[in-house]
Amino acid sequence: MAKRAASKKSGPARRLSDFLQHKGRDEPLPVYVLRGTDPYLLEKARLAVRQRTIGDAEPGLAVAEFDGQEAVLADVLDALRTLPFLAPRRFVSIRDAEPFLNKDTRPVLEKYLDEPSPTGVLCLELTSWNASTRLGKLVTAKGLLVACETHEPHRIPAWLRRHARETFDKDLAFDAARMLQDYLGNDFAALTHAVEALALYVGEGERIDADAVDALVARGHHERVWDLCDAVAEARVAKALELLDVFWTEGMQAPQIVGLLRPTFRQLVRVRALVDSVGLESAMSRAGVPRPAWDRVRRAMGRFSADDLADAYQALVDADLAAKTRPSDRMAMETLVHRLCHPRETRGLTAHEAAGL
């Protein structure tokens, strides 16, 4: 059985950047609270805690993940107290944990943290945290509160450049990174979506420059993508094809068009997954939806079920694969539009059958 290192008081919330810099240097603590609204930063923190907890062990044998709306206290405690198999410890994560931390579960968790399992690590993700409660004081005494927020905006361009290089093997020019920040602010989810779209936009090119940002983000493509989402949400195939024509006549090929659409639909999938537990506005904020697009997302949520969005996103994945082998194939893009507008009706149809709807 792994032994717990002597607990150290965590004091005030630790910045995410400081926490990541010390990744792997400390023994894992019994509990971590990740506070923030940016899904990208929360994921970075969660993965860092998981790495610190289980190292290179197989996650399937050492990780238990719960959603705060559905988590059952008994299951969480069982997971924390179960001895790890082929791993030093077990990592137990609860995302969107606010509904889980209620008047019934708090006293039990407080009792648990008085004598936590030496092989279990609990990770709670929340938008806010009150350190003055008894549970909050126990986290301060025996665990760590990590602030998953942007404290140093001036460092974001350098971070974006490193992210582009490490994730997509692209050289993001500094002035291009600054343009992204100027246009999208300090929202890491929106920024990382934009870098992904830009990486697809430049294709085989190694450099993402300011002209690419200007062409893809600042000059209306971002707005046009949401226009296309509007048309898709309302199943207006003719309008969606008309917008597709605009991209096509501007010289874009299929991989670039799919690259524009995938980050936006990923946001819609994320909003749909969160909306029942935290409400629509909080879900849009956490998913990194730009405020000017909130009304459009509201309309999309009224049109698409979770299954519809899953089908639509699968259509984008399929189109991405087709686009890489046939970048000039217009039929593939027209089929994509039909599948996006009619996700249920086109399920299982061939490309020609889908395009004929």
QUIFEN-V129469 format. One line per field, one symbol per residue. ss: DSSP state (@ for helix, = for strand, . for the rest). burial: # if it has 9 or more other ideal C-beta (glycine too) atoms within 8 Angstrom, else .. A space follows every 10 residues. Layout:
BEGIN
ss=???
burial=???
END
This chain:
BEGIN
ss=.......... ...==@@@@@ @......... =====...@@ @@@@@@@@@@ @@@@....@@ @@=====... ..@@@@@@@@ @........= =====.@@@. ..@@@@@@@@ @@@@.....= ======.... ...@@@@@@@ @@.====... ..@@@@@@@@ @@@@@@@@.. ==.@@@@@@@ @@@@...@@@ @@@@@@@@@@ @@....==.@ @@@@@@@@.. @@@@@@@@@@ @@@...@@@@ @@@@@@@@@. ...@@@@@@@ @@@@@@@@@@ @@@@@@@@.@ @@@@@@.... @@@@@@@@@@ @@@..@@@@@ @@@@@@@@@@ @@@@@....@ @@@@@@@@@@ @......... @@@@@..
burial=...#..#..# ...###..## ..#.....## ######.### ##.###.### ####..#.#. ####.####. #.#.###.## ...#..#### ########## #...##.### .##..#..## #######.#. #...###### ########## .....###.# #.###.#..# ####.##### #.##..#### ########## ##....#### .#######.. ##.####### ###..##..# #.##.###.. ..######## ########## ##.##.##.# .######### ..##.##### #.##...### ###.##.### .##...#.#. ########## ###..#.... #.###.#
END
